[in-house]
Amino acid sequence: CTQLMPADHDLTHQPADYFSLLGIAQTYRIDPAELEAKYKDLQRVLHPDKFATSSEAERIRSVEQSSLVNIAVAVLRSPLRRAQYILKLNGINMEGEDTMEDPELLMEVMETRMAVDEAESEEELQSLRKENLVKQKACEK
């Protein structure tokens, strides 16, 4: 097929799922190399330069679909944006949420930030990292 077909979803709105668009598993922990490979594969097919001599409709679809891939990759590359996106997919909208309502969690975050700022060696930072990974794993259960 040498023609670019319209996307399966309405490009004026967010797609149903950036993970599906890129062909990767819907999970917080993603392989950055896999994300980049999928991005490059899609851009090899969709990039507007490939459609410079095509019809106007195909050029427009190429720009729209290439842009959508760029947005999806930008969201999934960022750990914070990826987490917010996964929450949104599950019905939890965190946009505009800049405050923590749990005072204990806020105190823990502040204390951890201070400990990182005050760390004087790589070993101290690694120890803090290990402690946080243990806490993170406990929250994931």
C-alpha positions, 0 to 999 in steps of 0.5 A: 500500500503506498497511500497513507490511510486516515487514523483509526481515531479522531485526531482532534482528540487524544487517542484512546491509548498512546501505548497501543499507538506505539505498539508497546505494553501499557505499563509504567516501566517501559524500555526506553530503547523499545520506545525509541525503536517504535518511534523511529519505525513509525516516523520512517513510515509517517514522516511528512517528507515521505509524502512531499509529492503525494496528494494534499489529503495524504500530506495533511494525514501524514502531518497529523499522524506524525504529530500524534506519534511525537506527542505520544512519545513525548508523554511516554518518555517523561516518567511524570507525564507517563504516570499522569497519562496512565492514571488518566487512562484509568479515570483519574485526572491529575492535571492541575494537581500541584498540592499534596493533601497527605501531611505525612507523605508531604513530610516524608517527601520534604525529609527525603529531599533534604537528605538528598541535598545533604548527602556528601557522597555517592554512597549516601545517595545510593543508600537513599535510592535503595531505601526509596526503591524499597518504599516504592515496591511496597506501594506497588503491591 
